């Protein structure tokens, strides 16, 4: 499931949630679907974390990469 894009993972997660909310899923299938949903959540969290790290860096004129900080 890690090969999916963030958007694809989110779409699949929404499909699973909708299916489970409908309530017409046998218990064993619901457990399997819940497991798939948790894998998708972890994959999405991993991708969001990586994105956050990459946008929290800036490249200075000399090519040095530094953390981006907002002074308040």
C-alpha positions in Angstrom: 0.0 0.0 0.0 3.0 2.3 0.3 3.2 2.4 -3.5 0.0 4.4 -3.7 0.1 8.2 -3.8 -1.2 10.1 -0.8 -4.4 10.9 -2.7 -4.9 7.3 -3.7 -4.4 6.1 -0.1 -6.8 8.7 1.2 -9.4 7.7 -1.4 -9.1 4.0 -0.5 -9.3 4.9 3.2 -12.5 6.9 2.5 -13.9 3.8 0.7 -13.2 1.6 3.6 -14.7 4.0 6.1 -17.8 4.3 4.0 -18.1 0.5 3.8 -17.7 0.1 7.5 -20.1 2.9 8.4 -22.7 1.2 6.2 -22.7 -1.7 8.6 -23.4 -4.4 6.0 -20.0 -6.0 6.3 -19.6 -9.4 8.1 -17.4 -9.2 11.2 -14.4 -11.0 9.7 -14.4 -8.8 6.7 -14.8 -5.7 8.9 -11.7 -6.7 10.9 -9.7 -7.2 7.6 -10.9 -3.9 6.3 -10.0 -2.2 9.6 -6.5 -3.6 9.3 -6.2 -2.3 5.8 -7.4 1.1 6.9 -4.8 1.2 9.7 -2.0 0.4 7.1 -3.4 3.2 4.9 -3.4 5.6 7.9 0.2 4.8 8.7 1.2 5.2 5.0 -0.5 8.6 4.9 1.1 9.7 8.1 4.5 8.7 6.8 4.0 10.7 3.6 2.7 13.7 5.4 5.7 13.6 7.8 8.1 13.4 4.9 6.4 16.3 3.1 6.5 18.4 6.3 10.2 17.7 6.7 11.0 18.7 3.1 9.0 21.9 3.2 10.5 22.8 6.6 13.9 23.3 4.9 15.1 26.1 2.8 18.2 26.3 0.6 20.3 29.4 1.2 22.2 31.2 -1.6 25.4 29.2 -0.8 23.5 25.9 -1.3 23.3 25.1 2.5 20.0 23.6 3.6 18.7 25.0 6.9 15.6 24.6 8.9 12.8 27.1 8.1 11.8 29.0 11.2 9.3 31.8 11.5 10.2 34.4 14.1 7.2 35.6 16.0 
